[in-house]
Amino acid sequence: MQSTLADCVLRALMRVPMCVRTCSHHRTRTALLAASAAFLLAGCAAAGGGKAQAGNTLYDFGASDQTVTVTGAAQAVPAIVVTDVTGSAVFDNERMFYRLNYADPLQARAYANSRWGSTPLQMLTQRFKSRLAQAGVKVLSATDASAGVPLLRVDLDDFTHTFDSTTSSYGQLVLRASLFQGRSLVDQRTFRRKIAASSADAGGGAHALAQATDAVAADIIGWLATQNLRQR
């Protein structure tokens, strides 16, 4: 580790512009060298010395084989089309975002060395379909469904690891579900879940958001069971 840091220092100094290293004024040259080396060493620290942090840690929701407990008669839900979850472009990539509400709640920050295995929009789509199917609901694609089959559309508003303080954080999921039959809107509801994170890092946020997703999936299934849906 020490030799790696020493090599990084040497490379940083060698990259200092020649005009700085050959400056005739001793104090000016010393100050410029120190400032330039400090700036370049910041890049060494960010890179973690090179190979040690070359890859990203990938997270997903884990296997979807757990038993789903549903409040209400899921059997009352007919076959339904579930469209792909939509949302802001910020959720259409693999970056993991967090917010420091105690510092600046308007700034979304991305974890440097941790990413989702696929985009949140894709993961939510797959998880909701899996949970509906496990609850006994027949899940169809738009191309498989006949006219009059109910359609569920989900719009994602928030999917973030949020910090209220340096030691208190939670995974927050907020989305809007719209239920259509034919061209008519049957019902629309906003679902939100906040699950406390077990640790103040990307792993803690990932586990909290996975739990929040499963909780919202159960909420959606319960909501669908209360709707008066029929096949036409």
BABA-671151 format. One line per field, with one value per residue (C-alpha): z, x, y; residue in three letters. Coordinates in nm, 4 decimals. Each point is the difference from the previous one (the first is absolute). Example, Ala and Ser with C-alpha at 12.3 -4.5 7.8 and 13.67 -1.06 7.14 Angstrom:
BEGIN
zz	c(0.7800 / -0.0660) .
xx	c(1.2300 / 0.1370) .
yy	c(-0.4500 / 0.3440) .
rest	c(ALA / SER) .
***
This chain:
BEGIN
zz	c(0.0000 / 0.0867 / -0.3231 / -0.1997 / 0.1617 / -0.0576 / -0.3675 / -0.0221 / 0.1571 / -0.2436 / -0.2979 / 0.1268 / 0.0313 / -0.3432 / -0.1484 / 0.1370 / -0.2978 / -0.0938 / 0.0289 / 0.3672 / 0.0738 / -0.1670 / 0.1427 / 0.1056 / 0.3119 / 0.2819 / 0.2090 / -0.3017 / -0.1301 / 0.3369 / 0.0374 / -0.3531 / 0.0402 / 0.3240 / -0.1469 / -0.3181 / 0.1857 / 0.2396 / -0.2911 / -0.1790 / 0.3192 / 0.0446 / -0.3164 / 0.1495 / 0.3123 / -0.2050 / -0.2040 / 0.3147 / -0.1326 / -0.3201 / 0.0125 / 0.3592 / -0.0893 / -0.3732 / -0.0027 / 0.1320 / 0.2581 / -0.1645 / 0.1868 / -0.0931 / 0.1834 / 0.0551 / -0.0872 / -0.0210 / 0.1423 / 0.3389 / 0.0984 / -0.0614 / 0.2697 / -0.1485 / 0.1890 / -0.1886 / -0.2614 / -0.2743 / -0.1756 / -0.0735 / -0.2258 / -0.3619 / -0.2545 / -0.0359 / -0.2282 / 0.1847 / -0.2063 / 0.0548 / 0.2868 / -0.1239 / 0.1685 / -0.0217 / -0.2033 / 0.3289 / 0.0733 / -0.3474 / 0.0717 / 0.2505 / 0.2319 / 0.3683 / 0.1346 / 0.3519 / 0.1624 / 0.3052 / 0.1272 / 0.2884 / -0.2449 / -0.3235 / -0.0685 / -0.3553 / -0.1034 / -0.1283 / 0.0345 / -0.1524 / 0.1809 / -0.1613 / 0.0079 / 0.0353 / -0.2704 / -0.0648 / -0.2078 / -0.2398 / -0.0025 / 0.2824 / -0.2601 / -0.1282 / 0.3477 / 0.1213 / -0.3101 / 0.0459 / 0.3755 / -0.0251 / -0.2682 / 0.2098 / 0.3162 / -0.1815 / -0.1556 / 0.3349 / 0.1513 / -0.2612 / -0.2429 / -0.3706 / -0.1404 / -0.3726 / -0.2436 / -0.2150 / -0.3108 / 0.1651 / 0.1436 / -0.1670 / 0.0014 / 0.3337 / 0.2152 / 0.2952 / -0.0316 / 0.2811 / -0.0634 / 0.2551 / 0.0009 / 0.2314 / 0.1954 / 0.2491 / 0.0578 / 0.2225 / 0.3052 / 0.2168 / 0.3046 / 0.2702 / 0.1861 / -0.0265 / 0.1947 / -0.0999 / -0.3522 / -0.1868 / -0.3436 / -0.1442 / -0.2812 / -0.1346 / -0.3071 / -0.1617 / -0.1185 / -0.2562 / -0.0816 / -0.3369 / -0.1612 / -0.3666 / -0.0309 / 0.3356 / 0.3146 / 0.2736 / 0.2862 / 0.0787 / 0.3217 / 0.1304 / 0.1992 / 0.2229 / 0.2334 / 0.2216 / 0.1349 / 0.2490 / -0.1339 / 0.2078 / -0.0870 / -0.1275 / -0.3299 / -0.3430 / 0.1293 / 0.2718 / -0.2526 / -0.2474 / 0.2608 / 0.1198 / -0.3536 / -0.0773 / 0.3082 / -0.0933 / -0.3484 / 0.1352 / 0.2465 / -0.2779 / -0.2178 / 0.2798 / 0.0369 / -0.3724 / 0.0060 / 0.2927 / -0.1836 / -0.3197 / 0.2007 / 0.1072 / -0.3572 / -0.1788 / -0.3096 / -0.2592 / -0.3311 / -0.2994) .
xx	c(0.0000 / 0.2852 / 0.1869 / -0.3180 / -0.0541 / 0.3636 / -0.0302 / -0.3124 / 0.1833 / 0.2876 / -0.2324 / -0.1844 / 0.3213 / 0.1204 / -0.3250 / 0.0506 / 0.0507 / 0.3651 / -0.0536 / -0.0839 / 0.2989 / 0.2462 / -0.1385 / 0.2991 / -0.1602 / 0.0495 / -0.3063 / -0.2261 / 0.1290 / -0.0526 / -0.3541 / -0.0963 / 0.1478 / -0.1912 / -0.3285 / 0.0427 / 0.0961 / -0.2920 / -0.2394 / 0.1386 / 0.0090 / -0.3695 / -0.0411 / 0.2145 / -0.2167 / -0.3188 / 0.1338 / 0.0942 / 0.3508 / -0.1360 / -0.0887 / -0.1296 / -0.3344 / -0.0068 / -0.3494 / -0.3411 / -0.2020 / -0.3276 / -0.3308 / -0.3462 / -0.3159 / 0.1137 / -0.1998 / -0.3779 / -0.0854 / -0.1320 / -0.3584 / -0.2253 / -0.2524 / -0.2933 / -0.2718 / -0.3245 / -0.1103 / 0.2607 / -0.2043 / -0.2529 / 0.2513 / -0.0495 / 0.2769 / 0.1724 / 0.2480 / 0.2976 / 0.1896 / 0.3647 / 0.0552 / 0.0752 / 0.1705 / 0.2640 / 0.3144 / 0.1916 / -0.1568 / 0.0725 / 0.3649 / 0.1858 / 0.1272 / -0.0983 / -0.1161 / -0.0151 / -0.0981 / 0.1389 / -0.3126 / 0.1938 / 0.2407 / -0.1903 / -0.3231 / -0.0110 / 0.3266 / -0.0046 / 0.3400 / 0.1213 / 0.2047 / 0.3435 / 0.0722 / -0.3458 / -0.2599 / -0.3242 / 0.0218 / -0.2548 / -0.1991 / -0.2496 / -0.2774 / 0.0851 / 0.0398 / -0.3318 / -0.1802 / 0.1317 / -0.0604 / -0.3601 / -0.0793 / 0.1602 / -0.1869 / -0.3343 / 0.0543 / 0.1022 / -0.3220 / -0.2001 / -0.0671 / 0.0358 / 0.2457 / -0.0213 / 0.1988 / -0.1733 / 0.0473 / -0.1603 / -0.3068 / -0.3367 / -0.2107 / -0.1468 / 0.2701 / 0.0883 / 0.3312 / 0.2302 / 0.2369 / 0.2607 / 0.1898 / 0.3017 / 0.0476 / 0.2747 / 0.2392 / 0.2745 / 0.2123 / -0.0756 / 0.1964 / -0.1634 / 0.3327 / 0.3393 / -0.1294 / -0.3683 / -0.1083 / -0.2715 / -0.0934 / -0.2901 / -0.2244 / -0.2799 / -0.2042 / -0.3356 / -0.2069 / -0.2771 / -0.2536 / -0.1747 / -0.2676 / -0.0354 / 0.0539 / -0.1532 / 0.1942 / -0.1345 / 0.2103 / 0.3317 / 0.1986 / 0.3379 / 0.1972 / 0.2937 / 0.2209 / 0.2924 / 0.2084 / 0.2808 / 0.3463 / 0.2091 / 0.3220 / 0.0957 / 0.1436 / -0.1035 / -0.0647 / -0.2331 / -0.1851 / -0.0339 / -0.1506 / -0.2416 / -0.1156 / -0.0476 / -0.2216 / -0.1902 / -0.0623 / -0.1440 / -0.2158 / -0.1412 / -0.0607 / -0.2139 / -0.1815 / -0.0770 / -0.1333 / -0.2268 / -0.1202 / -0.0751 / -0.2041 / -0.2369 / -0.0759 / -0.3131 / 0.1675 / -0.1571 / 0.1074 / -0.1906) .
yy	c(0.0000 / 0.2380 / -0.0775 / 0.0531 / 0.3392 / 0.0904 / -0.0918 / 0.2125 / 0.2954 / -0.0399 / -0.0161 / 0.3056 / 0.1996 / -0.1093 / 0.1270 / 0.3504 / 0.2315 / 0.0711 / 0.3727 / -0.0487 / -0.2268 / 0.2377 / 0.3217 / 0.2165 / 0.1463 / -0.2527 / 0.0888 / 0.0217 / -0.3335 / -0.1679 / 0.1297 / -0.0986 / -0.3468 / -0.0557 / 0.1178 / -0.2032 / -0.3180 / 0.0352 / 0.0360 / -0.3051 / -0.2067 / 0.0616 / -0.2041 / -0.2789 / -0.0119 / -0.0025 / -0.2882 / -0.1932 / -0.0657 / -0.1591 / -0.3678 / -0.0239 / 0.1586 / -0.0652 / -0.1526 / 0.0911 / -0.1907 / -0.1041 / -0.0246 / -0.1267 / -0.1110 / -0.3572 / -0.3109 / 0.0440 / -0.3418 / 0.1094 / -0.0659 / 0.3005 / 0.0863 / 0.1882 / 0.1823 / -0.0515 / -0.2506 / 0.0121 / -0.2666 / 0.2732 / 0.1733 / -0.1109 / -0.0367 / 0.3343 / 0.1717 / 0.1505 / 0.2552 / 0.0899 / 0.2414 / 0.3514 / 0.2921 / 0.2689 / -0.0641 / -0.0007 / -0.3419 / -0.1355 / -0.0783 / -0.2170 / 0.2726 / -0.0175 / 0.3344 / 0.1379 / 0.3297 / 0.1759 / 0.1736 / 0.1546 / 0.1682 / 0.0676 / -0.1916 / 0.1339 / -0.1661 / -0.3575 / -0.1671 / -0.3271 / -0.2662 / -0.0163 / -0.3749 / -0.1571 / -0.0510 / -0.1840 / -0.3149 / 0.1523 / 0.3229 / 0.0619 / 0.0212 / -0.3477 / -0.1482 / 0.1398 / -0.1263 / -0.3528 / -0.0035 / 0.1173 / -0.2586 / -0.2734 / 0.0966 / 0.0195 / -0.3413 / -0.1497 / 0.1330 / -0.1882 / 0.2844 / -0.0831 / 0.2546 / 0.0709 / 0.2124 / 0.2590 / -0.2150 / -0.3064 / 0.1687 / 0.0286 / 0.3153 / 0.0923 / -0.1626 / 0.2296 / 0.1804 / 0.1139 / 0.2884 / 0.1096 / 0.3304 / 0.0261 / 0.3242 / -0.0838 / -0.2893 / 0.1319 / -0.0770 / 0.3018 / 0.1245 / 0.2090 / 0.0067 / -0.1634 / -0.3011 / -0.0198 / -0.0951 / -0.1853 / -0.1255 / 0.1989 / -0.1203 / 0.2200 / -0.0889 / 0.0607 / -0.2970 / 0.0467 / -0.2703 / 0.0063 / -0.2112 / 0.0695 / 0.3728 / 0.0809 / 0.0786 / -0.2261 / 0.1348 / 0.1647 / -0.0019 / 0.1130 / -0.2562 / 0.0847 / -0.1992 / 0.0990 / -0.2866 / 0.0683 / -0.0897 / -0.2386 / 0.1848 / 0.3441 / -0.1199 / -0.1266 / -0.3508 / 0.1250 / 0.2152 / -0.2880 / -0.2339 / 0.2689 / 0.0791 / -0.3706 / -0.0340 / 0.3166 / -0.1419 / -0.3243 / 0.1939 / 0.2209 / -0.3069 / -0.1470 / 0.3327 / 0.0065 / -0.3555 / 0.0859 / 0.3113 / -0.1948 / -0.2501 / 0.2804 / 0.1070 / -0.1113 / -0.1364 / -0.2235 / -0.1446 / 0.1312) .
rest	c(MET / GLN / SER / THR / LEU / ALA / ASP / CYS / VAL / LEU / ARG / ALA / LEU / MET / ARG / VAL / PRO / MET / CYS / VAL / ARG / THR / CYS / SER / HIS / HIS / ARG / THR / ARG / THR / ALA / LEU / LEU / ALA / ALA / SER / ALA / ALA / PHE / LEU / LEU / ALA / GLY / CYS / ALA / ALA / ALA / GLY / GLY / GLY / LYS / ALA / GLN / ALA / GLY / ASN / THR / LEU / TYR / ASP / PHE / GLY / ALA / SER / ASP / GLN / THR / VAL / THR / VAL / THR / GLY / ALA / ALA / GLN / ALA / VAL / PRO / ALA / ILE / VAL / VAL / THR / ASP / VAL / THR / GLY / SER / ALA / VAL / PHE / ASP / ASN / GLU / ARG / MET / PHE / TYR / ARG / LEU / ASN / TYR / ALA / ASP / PRO / LEU / GLN / ALA / ARG / ALA / TYR / ALA / ASN / SER / ARG / TRP / GLY / SER / THR / PRO / LEU / GLN / MET / LEU / THR / GLN / ARG / PHE / LYS / SER / ARG / LEU / ALA / GLN / ALA / GLY / VAL / LYS / VAL / LEU / SER / ALA / THR / ASP / ALA / SER / ALA / GLY / VAL / PRO / LEU / LEU / ARG / VAL / ASP / LEU / ASP / ASP / PHE / THR / HIS / THR / PHE / ASP / SER / THR / THR / SER / SER / TYR / GLY / GLN / LEU / VAL / LEU / ARG / ALA / SER / LEU / PHE / GLN / GLY / ARG / SER / LEU / VAL / ASP / GLN / ARG / THR / PHE / ARG / ARG / LYS / ILE / ALA / ALA / SER / SER / ALA / ASP / ALA / GLY / GLY / GLY / ALA / HIS / ALA / LEU / ALA / GLN / ALA / THR / ASP / ALA / VAL / ALA / ALA / ASP / ILE / ILE / GLY / TRP / LEU / ALA / THR / GLN / ASN / LEU / ARG / GLN / ARG) .
***
